[in-house]
Amino acid sequence: MGFENNIKKGAESGIQAIKDGTNVVVSEVSKLLKISEKKIDINSYKKKIEKNYTTLGELVHRYLTDGVTNPLDQADVREVLQNIYNYNERIQELQSEIEIIRSMGTSQTEGNNGELNGDNGEEKEEPESPGDSEGKEDAETSSDAGAEQEGEGQKDK
């Protein structure tokens, strides 16, 4: 009987080791998935910044050709600049979140079954994700520029 008990204990410890290893793998995959999601959001914000820089250049050019002495005093120019600032700020936040995720030890994520600080990886107090606000904000910042571009015979992008 002692031999059977040893085999049973060995099998149980082997099964536990497999479970522990699986939990570590799941935890690491969860971390990589969260990092990838944040990188996708960062790239989305970077694309929005590029669009806003294009809009900003078009607005400033138009105002200068129309004889406006300080185009930065125009509300639509300030709005585009604010969008760029906000997007850059959000990118910094996401990069900080990525560093936090990377620095988390395996034991911290194992206890949460892949959850980050108990919040399932969801962002806190963020009203919109990059995809949700893209149409609204880009339409706001480029609607005036787009309408005036058509009047100038330029193509919309």
N, C-alpha and C positions, 0 to 999 in steps of 0.2 A: 504494500500500500504506500509506503514511503516514496517509492519510485513514481507512482501515479500522481501523488501530490506534488512532487517536484516538477513533473511534466506539466501539470495543471497550472502551478504557480508560474512556471516559465512561459507558458502560453498566454496567461493573463497579463504578465508583465510585457510580453511582446506585443500583445494587442494594445495595451496602454501606450506603449512607445509609438506604435503606428498612429494612434489617435492624437497623441501629442505632436507628432511630426506633421500630421494633416492639419492640425490647428495652426501650427507655425506657417505652413504653406498658405493656408487660407488667409491668415493675417497679412502676410507679405503681399499676396495678390490683391487683397483689399486696399492696402496702402498704395500699391502701384496704380490701381484703378482710380483712386481718389486723386493721386498726383496727375494722372493723365487727364481726368476731367477738368482739373484746374488749369492745366496747360492748354486745353482746348478753349477754355474761357479766356485765357490770356491772349491767345491768337485771335479770338473774335474781337476783343477789345483793341488789339493792335490794328486790325483791319478797319475798325471804326475810326481810330485815330487817323489813319491814312486818308480815309474819306473826308474827315473833318479838315485835315490840312489842305486837301484839294479845294474844298468848299471855301476855306479861309483865304486861300490864294486868289480864287475867283472873285470873292467879295472885295478884297482889298484892291485888286486890279480894277474892278468895275468902279469902285468909289474914287480911286485915283484918276481914272480916265474921265469920270464925271466931274472932276474938279473939287472933290471933298478933300479938305486940307488934312484932316486927321481921321482916317477910316476906323481907327480903334475906338473912337467915340460912338460908333454906330452900334445899336442894340444887337443886331444879328451877328456882327463880328464878335462882340463880347460873349454872346451865347455860344458861338462855335469854340471860342477860346476856353470857355468854362467847361464845355463838353470834353475837350482835349485834356484839360486838367483833371476832371473827374475820372476819365478813363485811365489816365496814368496812375492816379491814386489807387484805383481799384486793382490795377495790375500789380502795384507794390503790395497791396494786401494779399492778393493771391499768391505772390511769390513768397511772402512771409508764411502763409499757411502751408505751402509746399515744404518749406524748410522745417516747420513744426512737425509735419507728417513724417518727413525723412528722419528726424531726430528721435522720433518715438521708438522706444524699445519694443521688442516683440512681446514681452510680458504685458506691456500696457495695452496693446491691441488685442491680445488673446482674451483677456478678461471681458472685453466688450464685444466679442464675436465680430470683430471687424469694424465696430462702431467707433467713431472718433469722438472722444469726450461725451459719449452717450447721445450724440445728436445724429447718428446715422450718416454723418458726412454732409448733412445739409447745411447750407449757409445760414447764419443767423441774421435776422433783421435786414435781409436784402430784399427789396421790393421786387426786383426784376432780375432775370438772368440776362446775359448778353443777347441771346436770341429773342427774348421777349421785348426788349426795348429798341431793337435795331430799327424796325420800321418806323416807330413813333418818333424817336429822337432824330434819326437821319432825315425823316420827312420834314420835321420842324426846322432843322438847320439848313436843309438844302432846298426847301420849297420856294423860298424867295429867290434864291440864287438861280434855281432851275427855271423859274418863270421869266426872270430877267435875261437869262442866257438865251432862251428861245427868241426873245425880242432882239437880241444882238446877233442872231443867226448862228450861235454856237450850238453844238450837239450836246444833249444831256448824256451823262455817263451812266 
